[in-house]
Amino acid sequence: MDNILVTEKIVKNFGDFRALDNISIEVPEQSIFGLLGPNGAGKTTLIRIINQITLPDQGKVFFNGNILQPNDVHFIGYLPEERGLYKRMKVGEQSIYLAQLKGLSKIEAKKRLKYWFDKFEIGDWWNKKVEELSKGMAQKIQFIVTVLHEPKLLIFDEPFSGFDPINANLIKEEILQLRDKGATIIFSTHRMESVEELCEYIALIDRSKKILDGKLVDIKKQFKTNAFEVGLVTEEKDKLMQEISQKFEVSKAEFKSLEDDLKLRINLSDSETSTDLIKYLNKRALINHYVEVIPTANDIFIQAVKQNS
Amino acid sequence: MNKLKLIIKREFLAKVRNRSFIIMTFVSPLIMAGMIALVVYLSKSSMEKINVVAYVDNSKFFSKKDFKDSNTIHYINLTEVNLDKAKKIVQESNHDGLLFIPEKDSIEQITESIQFFSQETPSMVLISSLENNLEKKLEKEKMLQLNIDLKKLEQSDLNVDIKLSNYSGEKSSKLVNGIKIALGMGAGYIIMMFIIVYGAMVMRSVIEEKTSRIVEVIISSVKPFQLMMGKVIGTAGAGLLQFFIWAVLMFLMLVAGSYFFGMDSMASVQTAQIPTDQMEAIATNDAQFALSEILKLPLFSMFIWFILFFLGGYLLYSSIYAAIGSAVDNETDTQQFMMPVIMPLMIGVYVGFATVINDPHGTVATVFSMIPFTSPIVMLMRIPFGVPLWQIALSLFLLILTFLAVIWLAAKIYRVGILMYGKKVNYKELYKWLKY
């Protein structure tokens, strides 16, 4: 698959502070790419460089295979974390203005806005001033304005903040649809459950450096510890646990089940396999729960950042 | 380029549609006109007020003839009663004052011992007209004493009137000088006011974009420099529109005003004109003369210079205002940066008022009309008096050079500042931003 966006050894300094240190990422076309990192890691700076708001001190950005050009802003849609609208401007007029700045003609902008306003059933907001809208309503307008020019690359920085669960879900569906229609999405967030749910690729930036990137599945494989969660139905829980712990590394686990069973997390060594474990357990008790422990995005995030420090 | 136009249009409309703009544009000329009318009315009525002055003349130098009523003073002779009683009478009948001339032997002594009693401090105009009246009489007396022939003296009274003209033979008069001062000062003052009012408007608009958090959305579509310049230019457009509307309103009010107030004077001029040709000289009243003199000035080139210096000055300062707006989070934080901006403007106006009137081409005026931060004001004050073209060109050149440099610096600060939140900014910080 081709990469729609590639950054090559981006360096950005603010005075003595190095905000980005040799950041290289590759964003495959038509993927959802999670740009993750703790606060102040440099995500926003990188996003601003992609949007040509800030210029890098060193390094190159390629868009669609070519060096990023000023006119490429027409093919990029950006929903910043710090976002807002002109409070005293009317919704319709403002949306047209922002669309025109992205290169749409007035007529085209109106046509597309009508489609989106109908879709979200907000047609009667057209002549309202933004200050009359609630925060969630304004966020919807903001979302529409971001995607209106049908950009090839969409960059969302915390897109769900300010939305109630229903509207957050609506926006999530829209994002997925946009991906299916061919858009690529860079997604910066702290909400790991949405990373888990949406992202196919991730890059993790910590203290100005990229510490991890690739396909989320591959990263999970890399981070998995050969651990298994098991539920065993037994009369003598303590005794069984003691017995198992002599052979394997065991700790108590928590998960939901219908039985009052013995819940364990068992870490295997590199030489042991899942088959060995099942065979061993099967002889001693009824196994009603058996699952490989897959690290969550949250686990990976925390672990990677801890390792880096 | 297309986007710049869009931004200019939005900024222009945002300013023009603002309620306060509409009120400012249409109400303030009415308030101004009202104020002027009030001042004229009040000064007229105070001119017409007749002061009642009683006098006690115990000297031998004055006669009743010397206390003839004038336009503003009505005299009451209380010489018959003594001073204390006269004071009482004046107080009781609420006259404006009592003039007391004691009995003295010589004229010199008299000049030093005349007194005026009154409840409130009398106006300078009243006192000086009283003094004039007495002085004239006493001088005459003195001349008689010195055996000076009054007739001959009167004949010897000459009045030198130097006619002013420049080398190309254009005549000017002192009245024109006054008009030049008024035009120059007016132009300089308007430029200062415009820069302060509209510069602050640019600044507020930058702060608004920052606090409403729309700025990052916008600059993901356009360059920060475009946004800044669009704002500066769009705001200037709103200002020019306001100027234009004011000019039209002023013209209409002038026409209406002269129709209502000037009818009798115009009518009397016309009736006076018809009977004899001799009256022609009188018929050209002051206003008409002033108008014809104004029309003789190189108005067109003055207008061009006004626009050029105005644009230069406005661009210079408004880009600084934009940079300040970008550096702060709210308007109260702007205070520390405002002083250095307003200072040169103030200096320009005061230097202009103080030096240009006395000596339009003196060293101080010339130097300040070259310094770019004061030149738009001071040079415009000098221009009506005729400034060599090379000086104007040099001044304009320096101004353009400076505003290019300042816009470049301002844009650098602006670019960083608009994305900076929650940071208390000082000059050191701004300097750092220049290198980001």
Contacts between the chains, C-beta under 8 A, distances in Angstrom:
chain1	res1	chain2	res2	distance
A	14	B	436	5.7
A	15	B	432	5.3
A	15	B	435	6.9
A	15	B	436	7.2
A	48	B	419	7.5
A	51	B	220	4.5
A	52	B	220	7.9
A	53	B	216	7.1
A	53	B	219	5.3
A	53	B	220	6.1
A	53	B	224	7.7
A	53	B	419	7.3
A	70	B	223	7.8
A	73	B	220	6.5
A	73	B	221	5.7
A	76	B	220	7.3
A	78	B	216	7.9
A	78	B	217	7.3
A	78	B	220	4.2
A	80	B	213	7.9
A	80	B	216	4.2
A	80	B	217	6.3
A	80	B	220	7.2
A	82	B	213	4.8
A	82	B	216	5.7
A	82	B	421	7.1
A	83	B	213	5.6
A	83	B	214	7.4
A	83	B	216	6.8
A	83	B	217	6.0
A	84	B	212	4.3
A	84	B	213	3.2
A	84	B	214	4.8
A	84	B	217	7.6
A	85	B	212	6.8
A	85	B	214	5.5
A	85	B	217	7.8
A	86	B	14	7.6
A	86	B	208	7.9
A	86	B	209	7.8
A	86	B	212	6.3
A	86	B	214	5.8
A	87	B	208	7.9
A	87	B	212	5.5
A	88	B	14	7.5
A	89	B	14	7.2
A	97	B	6	6.8
A	97	B	10	5.7
A	98	B	217	6.8
A	98	B	218	7.7
A	98	B	221	7.3
A	100	B	3	8.0
A	100	B	6	5.4
A	101	B	3	5.8
A	101	B	6	6.2
A	101	B	7	7.8
A	101	B	218	6.8
A	101	B	221	3.9
A	101	B	222	5.8
A	102	B	221	5.3
A	142	B	217	7.6
A	145	B	217	7.5
